[in-house]
Structure formats: structure tokens, C-alpha cells
Amino acid sequence: MAAASLRGRIVTLDIGGTRQRARICAARDGLPPLLVVQAGPGLALLNEVAKFQQRLHLEEEFSVTYWDQRGCGPAPLRDARSVSMQSQVDDVRAAIRWLANESGQRVTVLAVSLGATYALQAAAREASSTKALVAVSIDTDMAAGDAAAADFLRQAASRGDNPRIAKSIASLPPPPYLEPKHLQDRARLLTDLGGIENVKGFGELLRGALLSMVRTYGLLGTVSTLRNMSAIQAMLLPELATFDLFADWPRPAVPVHYIFGSGDALVSQSLVQRVADRLGRDDTLVVLPGARHMVHFDEPAAVRSIVVRAQRAILSGT
């Protein structure tokens, strides 16, 4: 694959009065479109393009659009402060329509965590522009997810393996988290305990993220990216605290392929079962042993296989 195709071209989208950037990468012309919707809240994606390419190699099969959602990356602070659950869903809908018009083809969507929550709702309204959705570690019932994470942390503290982490767990207030600091503190603990991604710990993940941001956005852009992440979280956390997707489960008229990790600290097996109970005729669900919340990074070959087969419409035998 040529280096230029890996870097791709940057486009700027005007969505809902905000300017959002996307990077389109492909090994060659004419490949079917794939839209990647990042996890969240407030996490940028363009700085993770290299990580996706090194692990999933999606550009060999797709023209991949990596997209910094509203307010993410070095966007103006006013864009970050305009974020709501509804604006995020509307923006995913707009991105799907734009990519379908740009490519002349229906779009396969790969969405992660909270991004999958938005994408499922968007796909239900954009079936004519969407071919399939692959939803990785979808967030559904936020209170139940908080409870799963709290139970994961309690069990870790009770083992007594690391007194420092046990002390940090004890000082963490109970959910729901309405302030970015508490959400970020929990994310650090969950990562250190191996509940988010198969890495050595939060420090390793943070160093990698900061380095990728500096390479992508520059030093000042990295400062803006971190500022915007906290601003978006401050806007969304009160709304997310009571969000329950099961209360009004979207049913897109396109196949949805759900992927979970058995070691995910945020998604209990009971939540996976509740999703399984809502599968449509052409939907599928798989739990990958040992994978954490970032299943696409822990088991990239398996996730890539599902995305490719979803685009070729052979998972359901059609």
C-alpha cells in the first residue's frame, strides 16, 4: 500500500454550522466507503488513524473515512460547547449522507462505544444511505454500565494486589459522573486494571495518545484537543447519566453486527444478553474471548473480518 494512500486526503465538512474534518484513506480508487465513528465522549479520531491502519488494515478493502466529530480535535471551543446527544446523532446522519453522495454507494459504518450508540440511532434514519453497521462495545444503558464498572473496580480493590490502586478506587465517588474529572479518573483506573484495552496501563496509553496528537495536530492543537474533550464531557455527562437506549431501541432496516469483549469492564454479560434479545433477522452478535472495551484494537483481525463480510453482505447469508 502506497504511503500517500495511507496518509489520505483531508476534507472539511460543514455540518450543523460547525466545521468538522475527515481523512479519507484507501489503497486504490473505487473501493467501497467505510465511515469510522469514534468512541467518546469527546475523543478525537484523526490522531488514531495510524493505529487503526497498523492493526486493522481496512484500507485494503475500503475507502476509509476517519472523522473528527463535532468539537473534537483542535476545533473552536464554541463547537465543543454546542454538543448534545441529539447533535451527535444528527452529525452522524449528515456524515453518512455526505459519504454516500460522495462515493455514489451505500456506506458501511464501523462505530465504537458511544459512537456506536449514535450510529445505531443514525442508521435507523438513514437506511437508504447505509449498507451495514458494525457496532463495537455499544453503550446502551448508562446506569447499568456504571454499575458494571463499579463492580469491576470493587472486585479489583478486594483482591488487594495493588494498595495504591485500591486507595484510588476507595476515593473515587460513586456514579453517575457529572464532572469530567471523575469520569477521567475512573477511565485511568479501568485502564490500569486492564478493563479498557490490552495495554500495560494508563500511562502507556496516555503517552501514545499524546504523541499521536502532537504529530497530528501540533502542540497547540493538542492543548485545544484536550480542552475540547473536557468541554464536550461537561456538556454530555448530565445527559448521559440517565440515558437508556433500551427504552426506545432503534431498529435500522440494515444489518447490524454487534461485537463485544468478554473482558470489558463497562459491558456486563447481562447487558450483552439484553442486546442479543433485540437482534433483528439479519443482525449478528459475537463476544470475543479476552478482549476488552476497545475490541477493535485487542482483536483487530476478528473485527476486520466482520467488517469486510458485513460489506459483502454474507454474514446473514444474503
N, C-alpha and C positions, 0 to 999 in steps of 0.2 A: 504494500500500500504506500503510495507516494506521501512524502511528508506534507506537501501542500494540502492534500485531501484530508489529512488528519487535523491540520490547523483549521481548515474550513473558512467560510466567509461569514462575516458579521453583518446582521441586518438589524435595523431598528424598527420596532413596531409601535404604532400609536394606538393604544388600547385604553379606552375609557378616560381619555385626557392625560394619560401618562405615557412616557416613552420607555419601552422595555426592549432589551437587547436579546438577540438569539444568535447562536452559532450553528451553521449547517455544515456537516461533515459527511463525506461519502468517498468510497474507494473509486467510484466511477459514476458517470452520468446514468440517469434512468432508473436508479434503484427506488423502491417504494418508500414512502415517507414514514418516519417514526418520530413521534414527539415524546421527549422525556420531561416529566413533571416531577420536580424535586420534592424531597421531604421538607418538613418545616416544624414550627413556623419561623419564617424569616431567613431560611438558609439559602444562600446563593448557590448557583449551579455551574456557571461558566468556569469557575476556578477548579471544578472537579472533572472537566472534560477529559483531561489526560488519564485520570484514574479510571473512568468509565472505559476509555479506549484500551488501556493496558489490560483490563480484566475481562471485559465483555466482547470486544471486537465487533460491535454492532455495525460498524461502517462497512464491513464486508458484505452485508446483506441489505442494508438500508441506507437511505439518505437521512441522517440523524439530525434532528433539531434539538439542541440543548438551549434552554430558555431560562433567563433570569426573570422570575415573576415580579409583579408589581412591588416596587420599593426595595428589591433585593440588589445586592452588589452596590456599586457607588452611585446609586440613584439619588435624586433630590430627596431631602428629608420629608418634604410635603407629600411625596408619593408613598413613602413608608407609612405616614400618618393617615393615609386615605384607605388603608387596608381594612377589609371586613371579610367574614366568611362568604358573603354573597358576592363581593367584588372579586374574590379569588376564583369562585366558580364561574362567574361571568367572564373573567380573563382567560380561563382555560377554554371555555367555549369559543371565545374570539380567536385564540391561538389555533385551535383545531380547524375552524373555518378558514382562517388565513392560509394554513399549510395545505389544506385540501384544494383551495383555489390556486395556490402557488404551484402545486405539483400536478394538479388535474387528477388526483387519485384520493381515495378514502384513506384516512390516517390510522395507523396503529399507534396506540398510546402505551407507554411504559411509565407508570406512576408509582411513587414511593411514599408510604406512610401517610401523612396528612395530604400530600399531593395526590395520593390515590383516592382519598376522601373527596377532594374537589373533582377529580377526573371522573369518578363514578357518577356524580351528580351531573357533570357536564355532558358525559356520553349519553345520558338518558334524554338529553335535549338536542343532541347533535348526531343522531344515528345516521343521517344521510351523509355526513362527512367523516364518520368514524367506522373503521373496519373491525377493530377489536381493542379491548383494554386488557393489559396485564397489570394487575394491582398487587404490589409488593407490600406486605405488612400494613394493610389498610387500617387506619384509625377509625373506629366505629363508635363505641360507647366510651366517652372520655372518662367518666367516673369509674367505670369498670377497668379501664386501662390504668388509671391512677391506683386503683386498689391492687391490681396485679403487680405494678412496680413497687408499691409499698410492701407487699408480701415478699417479693424478691429481696428487698433490702432488709427486712426483718430476719429472714432466714440467713442472709449473709452475716448480719450482726451477731446472731445467736451462735454461729459456728465458732466465733472468736479467733478466726485465722489472722485478722489484721486489726489490732486495737485502734490504730489511727482511723481507719475507715469506719469501724464500729462507733467511734466517738462522733464522727461526722454524720453518720446516719442518725444517731440519737439527737443531734442538734438540728436536724432538718425538720421543719414544721410539717404537719400532715397536709395532704392535698385537700381541696384543689389549690393550685398555684396561680395566683393572680398577678404576681410580680415576676419579671424576667429573671431576677437573681435566684429565686428559689427553683425555678424550672432549670436553670443552668447548673445550679449546684446538684440537683438530682441527676441531670444528664452526666455530669462528671462522675458521680458515684456509680451509676449504672454502667458507664463505660469502663471504669476501673475494675468492675466486677465481672466484665465480660458479657453484659446483657444486651449490648448495642451492636458491637462488631467484633470480630475475631482479631483484636489488636492487643498489643502489650499493655495498653492503658490509655487514660485520657491524655496524658502528656504527649504520647506518641501521636495520637490523633490530632491534638491541637497543633503541634509543631508542623505536621504535614499540611493541615488546613491553612495555617498562617502563611507558610511558604508558598502554597499554591495561590493564595490570594494576592500576595505581593507580586508573584510572577504574572498574574492575570490582570490585576487592577492597579498595580503600583502601590507605593507606601501610603500615599494619601488616600487612594481608593480603598485600601484595606481598612483604614480608620473609618471611612464612611460606611463600608460594608458591615463592620461590627456595630457601628452606631445604628444603622438601619435595622439590623437583626433585632436588637433590643427594642427599638421603636415599634416594629411590627408585632413582636411578642406582647408588648404593653397594650397594643390595640386589640389583639386577638384573644389573649388569655381569659378575660372575663366572659367572652362569648363561648370559648371552647369548654369552659368549666362545666357547663350543663348540656353540651352538645351530645345528641344520641342519634346516630344515623339509623338505628333500627326502628325508631319511631315513625320514620317515613322512608322506608328502604327504596332507593332508586332501582328501577328495573329497565336498563337500556335494552333496546331492540338489537343489540350486537353482543357477541360472545364476550364474557368477562372471565379472565383466568386469574384466580387468587393464589398467591404464593405466601406462605408463612414459614418461619423458622421455629424449630422445636425449642430453641434456647432463648427465644425472645422474651425479654423482661417486661415488655409493655403489652403483650398479647397473650392472654391465658388460653389454655385449651378449651375452656368453656366459651370464650369469645370466638375462637375458630369454629366451634360447633354451631354457634348461632349464625355465623356466616354460611356454613355448609347447609343449614336448614333453609337458606334463602336462595340457593342456586337455581338459576333458570335452566331450561332444557339444554342449551349449548354451552353453559358455564362449566368450569372445572375448578378444582381446589386441590392444592398439594401442600404438604408440610415437609420441609426438607430437614432431615435429622441434623442436629448440632448447629444449624445456622441461627444467627441472632436477628435483631431487628433489621439490620442492613443486609438482608438476604442476598441481594444482587452483588454485593461485594464478597460475602462469605462463600457463596456457591454460584459464581458467575457463569460457569458452563451450563448448569442446570437452568438458570434463569434465561440465558441467551437461547437455549434450545426451545424453551416455552414461547419466547417472543417470536422466534423465527417460525415455529409451527403455527402460532396464532395468526401471523400474517398470511401464511399459506392456507389457512382455514382447514387444517387437517386434524386439530385436536379433537374436534367433535365428530370427525368422520365425514364432513361435508366438503 
